[in-house]
Amino acid sequence: MVQIEELEQQVKALAEEGRERLEQAGSLEECEAVRVALLGRKGKITELFQLLPQLPPEARPEAGKLINTLKDQFQEALEQRLAALKAETIERRLQEEAVDVTLPGRPVALGRLHPSTQVLREIYRIFSGMGFQVFESPEIETDEHNFQLLNIPPDHPARDMWSTFYLVEPGLLLRTHTSPGQIHVMRKFAPEPIRAILPGKCYRYEQVTARSEMMFHQVEGLAIGRKITMADLKGVLTEFAHQMFGEGRRFRFRASYFPFTEPSLEMDMDCILCGGRGCRVCKHTGWVEILGAGMVHPQVLRNGGYDPQEFTGFAFGMGPERILMLKYNIDDIRLFFANDLRFLEQFSGGPR
Ligand code: DAH
């Protein structure tokens, strides 16, 4: 037989033990260990209930109440301790991981337009002022468009200048110039008059050197109409060159040869570096070439769907990278695509 007084003693002792152990528990895991020790299946409080049958029957209700109260109080104390520990943890993390929101931010590096894009936009601006629209034509071309329809049959020696990359699929290649765009734009608009420029990337399979890249840009120009003459060609290109390079420069037109124009010419500018006196850059001639041009060959007009008895036109082709090189005396075309920011960042504004 167990007496109620004895039980009271044990309840008191366990209440004390629970309080002390919870106080000492420094973490959620330690609290859990205390809970198991007192309230687990073999916990000390749980075991007290097993004493009940050994008490005199009349003392049992009182004893049950005592143990239940002990259990409730312990549970409440446990919850309080857990809450306190959680709050402490949060407080500690808030302090340890505090962020100083007043620190200055990291600067964001702003991108800017590539110099080739800048000069392309300048070219669009100048030609759109003279009524030219911008068209795009494919970078992957057929042999027919890149060569044959431009009067360059398979055995033509001019092909030597335009060695390129061929696709696995027969008859397809990466265009060597933007001139095939002339055929596309003519076939789209014939027999309407045309004023268009065709910008884009071109490819050539050649040794990459300071003077030649395997990829570069060109801008093709084409004007077709009923009364277009060489005077229009000279007027438009001179106006362009003045806007692009400045009013003070001198230009000249020199006879040349391209299979798709007749007559053909090249436009030269007085050498920026020596002012025309002659230097290494202009090979001591005082002049540098800026573009190729000519009156559209009658056969090319026919290939595009125009009757050469009724229509004439002029065409030109220029390299934006070459224009930048002349303008800023850059001696290596590879700089444009080497992605060296020290070079690219010098073109922060527009090209003018
Ligand atoms: N397609 C020529 C080249 O890549 C450049 C050119 C010359 C284009 C004369 C023209 C032109 O439209 O009339 O060298």
Residues whose N, C-alpha, C, O or C-beta is under 5 A from the ligand:
A	BS01	DAH	T176 H177 S179 G221 F258 T261 G292 A293 G294 A315 F316 G317
